[in-house]
Amino acid sequence: MKKGFLCVVFLVCLPAVLIFAADKPWYHKTWKEMSGAGRFEEAVEVFKRAVKEYPDEAWFYVFIAHSLKKLDRAEDAMPFYEKAFELAPVDEGIVQNVYSGYLAYAAHVGFGLREWEKAGHLYKKAIEILPLEAAAYNLYGNTMRVLGMYQKAYAAFEKAYKLDPAHVNGNLRANFRAGMIQGMTGSDNQSREYALLYADLAVAAYPDDEGILLQAFELYASARESGRALSLMEKAGSETTRLLMKGYFHLTAGREAEAEELFDDLSSKTPDDYTVDDRVAKFYRSLVEDLPYEAQMSSPYQARAVDYNTRAVVKYFRVNPYSQEVVLYPPLRGRFELGQGAGGKSYHNGLKGHYSFDLTQEMGASIFSVSDGIVTNVEDTNLDNPVGSAVNLDARGNIIEIKAGNIMIKYVHLKHGSSRVSPGDKVRSGDLIGEIGNSGVSAGPHLHFVITNSDGVTLPVLFTGLQSRPGGFQDDWRPAETLETGYEYLYEPVP
């Protein structure tokens, strides 16, 4: 079966000789005209009439389904795809179009509605229809990955790769590669055996991808798989990658001084390559991430991870300068303090965590939108941790995410059940959106606030209307734009 068949025009699939009743050719001609002109609403009505006249003509059901899909009514389209398949289960054109319909609807359900369990069921239906096509296995694997079912995800990814090794470098490359990375590093993946299997598959699929090789190398080395780790060192295409691997070998062998000297030298010799410091930070984090929270925070390895993460951030913004274009107002009203700011050792470091801000007020205090935007994600059902309890590293926090221009604004640790918004809502600056809570990995009631770019990198924040003064003092309030530890803040919006 040809690759890329999903893109063919439906009429290509029709037999060269049409042995139909008199009106069938007219319907096919009409479909060609209507679909070419984008008249899909009209087509739905025309072909609903057609299937009454010719209830056994599978293509007419496909035409209805395709029209509904074009009208963003993917769910309504599915019964017509299913009927077409029931009528012509061995017609190659029908089968391909039904398969395409399942993939499109599953993508809408998963990526659009975030109903991943339902999406998984739909991808499995697509697999049943065309069990030798790689795409559905890949996408099903991604769905299982999102649901944290790494073993099922691996089985699907492996099948996809065996069916078509080349497809992992096509349109679904990002999906497959992300699956490999998370399979090797996912915090819910408790099986070292499966993590190593992910590493083997990732290296086979991307033998020239330095990021994949480094991630797999770290896994092999930490699992004492020295032979496999050394093999990757030989495959590494760049001297920088080989030196990073050598440094990690030193680190895991207890030669910390040698590792630190090598890493420091490599960092200074790569002033515009933030990925070097980012990788070194991950090496150090890997040595503490399975420890209890208090042990993590007190470890010298954590301090070194923060150091290299900070270097990575400095290099990143040197290469990718950022200037805030959106006016942002503080998310809290009245007085509040900054519990932990940019570069803090408790998850406020690294490209995706450095510019994070923990704003403290009492439990249940109101949180307001800092700008106009559109709500993209809400989690509101996670329970709050009891105030004063130990940090729970397995807890899941409530969150609201709002897109404002080219940035994403995230409000985290919200109080259970306090969200005033839903995905798709348009919000205005100053709208009440939720309340301060203690959900997730949280040491006490606060708002964890970040803005990120499209790559998930946290960005520095400038607030309008903010005032500050040194904490614990009675100095006068002074205008401020940025948040720093040791200060008390005040925001009183102008009516």
LINQUI-V585507 format. One record per residue. SS is DSSP state (helix for helix, strand for strand, loop for the rest). Layout:
ss->{SS:SS}
//
This chain:
ss->{loop:loop:loop:loop:helix:helix:helix:loop:loop:helix:helix:helix:helix:loop:loop:loop:loop:loop:loop:loop:loop:helix:helix:helix:helix:helix:helix:helix:helix:helix:helix:helix:helix:helix:helix:helix:helix:loop:loop:helix:helix:helix:helix:helix:helix:helix:helix:helix:helix:helix:helix:helix:helix:loop:loop:loop:loop:helix:helix:helix:helix:helix:helix:helix:helix:helix:helix:helix:helix:helix:loop:loop:loop:helix:helix:helix:helix:helix:helix:helix:helix:helix:helix:helix:helix:helix:helix:loop:loop:loop:loop:helix:helix:helix:helix:helix:helix:helix:helix:helix:helix:helix:helix:helix:helix:helix:helix:helix:helix:helix:helix:helix:loop:loop:loop:helix:helix:helix:helix:helix:helix:helix:helix:helix:helix:helix:helix:helix:helix:loop:loop:loop:loop:helix:helix:helix:helix:helix:helix:helix:helix:helix:helix:helix:helix:helix:loop:loop:loop:helix:helix:helix:helix:helix:helix:helix:helix:helix:helix:helix:helix:helix:helix:loop:helix:helix:helix:helix:helix:loop:loop:loop:helix:helix:helix:helix:helix:helix:helix:helix:helix:helix:helix:helix:helix:loop:loop:loop:loop:loop:loop:helix:helix:helix:helix:helix:helix:helix:helix:helix:helix:helix:helix:helix:helix:loop:loop:loop:loop:helix:helix:helix:helix:helix:helix:helix:helix:helix:helix:helix:helix:helix:loop:loop:loop:helix:helix:helix:helix:helix:helix:helix:helix:helix:helix:loop:loop:loop:helix:helix:helix:helix:helix:helix:helix:helix:helix:helix:helix:helix:helix:helix:loop:loop:loop:helix:helix:helix:helix:helix:helix:helix:helix:helix:helix:helix:helix:helix:loop:loop:loop:loop:loop:helix:helix:helix:helix:helix:helix:helix:helix:helix:helix:helix:helix:helix:loop:loop:loop:loop:loop:loop:helix:helix:helix:helix:helix:helix:loop:helix:helix:helix:helix:helix:helix:helix:helix:helix:helix:helix:helix:helix:helix:helix:helix:helix:helix:helix:helix:loop:loop:loop:loop:loop:loop:loop:loop:strand:strand:loop:loop:loop:loop:strand:strand:strand:strand:strand:strand:strand:loop:loop:loop:loop:loop:loop:loop:loop:loop:loop:loop:loop:loop:loop:loop:loop:strand:strand:strand:strand:loop:loop:loop:loop:loop:strand:strand:strand:loop:loop:loop:loop:strand:strand:strand:strand:strand:strand:strand:loop:loop:loop:loop:strand:loop:loop:loop:loop:loop:loop:loop:loop:loop:loop:loop:loop:loop:loop:strand:strand:strand:strand:strand:strand:loop:loop:strand:strand:strand:strand:strand:strand:loop:strand:loop:loop:loop:loop:loop:loop:loop:loop:loop:loop:loop:strand:strand:loop:loop:loop:loop:strand:strand:strand:strand:strand:strand:loop:strand:loop:loop:loop:loop:loop:loop:strand:strand:strand:strand:strand:strand:strand:loop:loop:loop:loop:loop:strand:loop:loop:loop:loop:strand:strand:loop:strand:strand:strand:strand:strand:loop:loop:loop:loop:loop:loop:loop:strand:strand:strand:loop:loop:loop:loop:loop:loop:strand:strand:strand:strand:strand:loop:loop:loop:loop}
//
